[in-house]
Amino acid sequence: MLVFAGFTPHSPLLLPSINKDKIELVSHTRIAMADLAEELYAAMPDTILLFSKHPTMYPDAFSINLADPFKFDLKEFGDLSEHRTFHPDMLLTDRVQRALRIQKIPVTLTSDPALHYACAVPLSLLTENLPSVKLMPIAYAEGLTAKDHYNFGSALKDLILDSNHRVAVIASGDLSHALTSASPAGYAPEGIQFDEKIQELITTKNSAGLLNLEDTFIANAKQEAYLPLAMLFGILDRMAISPRILSYESPFGVGYLVANFQLS
């Protein structure tokens, strides 16, 4: 059964161990993540499905990471401290990959024990009080369309709803990296437009609007959130939800959005 759905950023700058001197600049995001963590804890999930990018990705296939155990790897950002260990949900993963292949959905299994920042950041901020939760990291496929990602999520939804596992789904990605001249990707007018549009589409639960965004607009926005969000919208297809944006800020020229899709 599906018990939780949320969207988060994944910037390493959200972690005090990496961004101690300027951590106050992301206070709104960190407060929102703490609120989301409380909601996640209250949902009592057995397993977290995490949609984000991963070290091993394929342009034409979704990939499910099945390493055991998983461990955070943030050494590229100077964080060498010990972190939590996670274990995969073997039974659900096997059931999911078999069912998706029968449906001719391109999916493959990978084995990356190191969870880099795109997984480590949201998990670090959301799961402190969930020591036994299992993990199913799923990477998107940049060579497939947004509609393919939506359909992937929709197929997953049927499997989740038919499962006796309590499943939480989290999509993670930073919004535009092109909001100002000081942004990592420089400035593009599509950056601000993209971030504003995504907030509107989430608030109005507008799946059609999300899938109909133009490819050039998406590319010029320089973002990492669109395909994970399309997967999440597919999961929530035809479900009664009350989306709520908990925070949005961009102190470093990158959009950080936290949203809770409350299940009715």
C-alpha positions in Angstrom: 0.0 0.0 0.0 1.1 3.6 -0.6 1.4 5.5 2.7 3.4 8.6 1.8 4.5 10.7 -1.2 6.9 13.7 -1.3 9.3 15.7 -3.3 12.6 17.1 -2.0 15.8 18.7 -3.2 19.1 16.8 -3.0 21.8 19.5 -2.7 24.7 18.6 -0.4 24.6 22.2 0.7 21.6 21.2 2.9 23.9 19.2 5.2 25.7 21.0 8.1 28.6 18.6 7.7 29.3 20.0 4.2 27.9 23.6 4.4 28.4 24.5 8.1 29.3 28.2 7.5 26.3 29.0 5.4 23.7 26.5 6.6 21.5 29.3 7.8 20.9 30.3 4.2 18.9 27.1 3.7 16.9 27.3 6.9 13.5 27.4 5.2 14.3 24.2 3.3 15.7 22.4 6.4 12.7 23.3 8.4 10.4 22.0 5.6 12.5 18.8 5.5 12.1 18.4 9.2 8.3 18.8 8.8 8.3 16.2 6.0 10.4 13.8 8.1 7.7 13.9 10.8 5.0 13.1 8.2 7.2 10.3 6.9 7.7 8.9 10.3 4.0 9.0 11.1 3.3 7.0 7.9 5.4 4.1 9.3 6.8 2.9 6.0 8.4 -0.5 5.5 10.1 0.6 2.3 11.1 3.9 0.6 11.1 4.1 -3.2 13.5 6.9 -4.0 13.4 8.4 -7.5 16.6 10.3 -8.3 19.8 10.1 -10.3 22.3 7.5 -9.3 25.9 6.6 -10.1 24.8 4.0 -12.7 22.1 5.2 -15.1 21.1 4.2 -18.6 19.6 6.5 -21.3 17.0 4.0 -22.4 16.1 2.0 -19.3 15.0 2.7 -15.7 17.4 1.1 -13.2 16.7 -0.3 -9.7 19.6 -0.4 -7.4 19.8 -3.7 -5.5 23.1 -3.5 -3.5 23.1 -4.9 0.0 24.0 -3.0 2.0 23.7 0.6 0.8 26.0 3.2 2.4 26.2 7.0 2.0 29.2 8.3 -0.1 29.8 12.0 0.3 33.6 12.0 0.3 33.6 14.1 -2.9 32.3 16.9 -0.7 34.7 16.4 2.1 32.3 14.5 4.3 34.1 11.4 5.5 32.0 10.7 8.6 30.2 7.5 9.3 26.7 7.3 8.0 23.7 5.0 8.2 23.4 1.7 6.4 20.3 0.7 4.5 19.1 -2.6 3.1 17.0 -3.3 0.0 13.5 -4.6 -0.1 14.4 -7.8 -2.0 10.9 -9.2 -2.3 9.3 -6.0 -3.5 12.2 -5.3 -5.9 11.9 -8.8 -7.4 8.2 -8.5 -7.8 8.4 -5.0 -9.4 11.1 -5.8 -11.9 9.4 -9.0 -13.0 6.0 -7.3 -13.5 7.5 -4.3 -15.3 9.4 -6.6 -17.8 6.2 -8.5 -18.5 4.7 -5.1 -19.4 7.6 -4.4 -21.7 8.8 -1.5 -19.6 12.6 -1.1 -19.9 14.0 -1.8 -16.5 17.3 -3.2 -15.3 19.0 -4.0 -12.0 22.2 -2.4 -10.8 24.4 -2.9 -7.8 25.9 0.4 -6.5 26.5 0.1 -2.7 27.6 3.7 -2.5 24.6 6.1 -2.4 25.9 9.5 -3.6 24.4 12.9 -2.8 21.2 12.6 -4.8 20.1 9.7 -2.5 22.2 10.5 0.6 21.0 14.0 1.2 17.2 13.4 1.3 17.7 10.1 3.2 19.9 11.8 5.8 17.3 14.6 6.4 14.2 12.4 6.4 15.0 9.0 7.9 16.8 9.6 11.2 13.9 8.1 13.1 13.4 5.2 10.7 16.4 2.9 11.5 14.9 -0.2 9.9 13.3 1.2 6.8 14.2 -0.6 3.6 15.2 1.2 0.4 14.5 0.8 -3.3 16.5 3.5 -5.2 15.2 3.9 -8.8 17.1 6.0 -11.4 15.3 7.7 -14.3 16.3 7.3 -17.9 17.2 10.6 -19.6 16.8 9.2 -23.1 13.1 8.4 -22.5 10.2 10.9 -22.6 8.4 12.4 -19.7 5.4 10.4 -20.7 7.5 7.2 -20.4 8.4 8.2 -16.9 4.8 9.0 -16.0 3.7 5.6 -17.4 6.5 3.9 -15.4 5.2 5.5 -12.2 1.6 4.5 -13.1 2.6 0.9 -13.5 4.5 1.0 -10.2 1.4 2.4 -8.5 -0.6 -0.7 -9.3 2.1 -2.9 -7.9 2.4 -0.8 -4.7 -1.3 -0.7 -4.1 -1.5 -4.5 -4.5 1.4 -5.0 -2.0 1.1 -5.6 1.7 4.3 -3.5 2.2 3.8 0.0 3.5 5.5 2.0 0.8 6.7 5.7 0.8 7.6 7.3 -2.5 10.0 10.2 -2.6 11.1 12.0 -5.8 14.2 14.0 -5.4 15.9 16.7 -7.5 17.0 20.3 -7.5 15.0 22.7 -9.7 16.7 25.2 -12.1 20.4 25.8 -11.8 20.1 28.9 -14.0 18.2 31.4 -11.9 20.8 34.2 -11.7 24.1 35.2 -13.3 25.8 33.6 -10.2 24.0 30.2 -10.7 26.1 27.1 -11.5 24.7 27.1 -15.1 24.6 30.9 -15.4 21.4 32.8 -16.1 18.6 31.7 -18.4 15.1 33.3 -18.3 13.6 29.8 -18.5 15.1 29.1 -15.0 12.7 31.3 -13.0 9.9 30.4 -15.4 10.5 26.7 -14.8 10.5 26.9 -11.0 7.4 29.0 -11.0 5.6 26.6 -13.4 6.5 23.5 -11.4 5.1 25.0 -8.2 1.9 25.9 -10.1 1.6 22.4 -11.6 2.1 20.7 -8.2 -0.4 22.9 -6.5 -3.0 22.3 -9.2 -2.2 18.6 -9.6 -1.9 19.2 -13.3 -0.3 16.1 -14.8 -1.2 17.0 -18.4 0.5 20.4 -17.9 3.6 18.8 -16.6 3.9 16.3 -19.5 3.2 19.0 -22.1 6.2 21.2 -21.2 8.3 21.8 -24.2 11.7 20.0 -24.5 13.6 23.2 -25.2 12.1 24.9 -22.2 13.1 22.0 -20.0 16.6 21.9 -21.4 17.2 25.6 -21.0 16.1 25.5 -17.4 19.1 23.3 -16.4 17.3 21.3 -13.8 17.3 17.8 -12.3 13.7 17.5 -11.1 11.5 17.1 -14.1 11.8 13.3 -14.8 11.7 12.3 -11.1 8.6 14.5 -10.7 7.0 12.9 -13.8 7.5 9.4 -12.2 5.9 10.7 -9.0 2.9 12.1 -10.9 2.5 8.7 -12.5 2.4 7.1 -9.1 -0.3 9.5 -7.9 -2.3 9.1 -11.1 -6.1 9.2 -10.3 -5.4 9.1 -6.6 -7.0 11.5 -4.1 -4.2 13.8 -2.9 -3.8 17.2 -1.4 -0.4 18.6 -2.6 1.2 21.2 -0.4 4.4 23.1 -1.1 6.3 23.3 2.2 9.1 25.6 1.0 10.9 27.1 -1.9 14.1 29.0 -1.9 17.2 29.6 -4.0 20.0 31.1 -1.9 22.8 29.7 -4.1 21.1 30.2 -7.5 19.5 26.8 -7.5 15.9 26.1 -6.8 15.1 24.0 -3.7 11.5 22.8 -3.4 10.0 20.7 -0.7 6.4 19.3 -1.2 4.1 16.9 0.6 1.5 15.1 -1.4 -0.9 14.2 1.4 -2.9 11.0 0.7 -6.6 11.2 1.3 
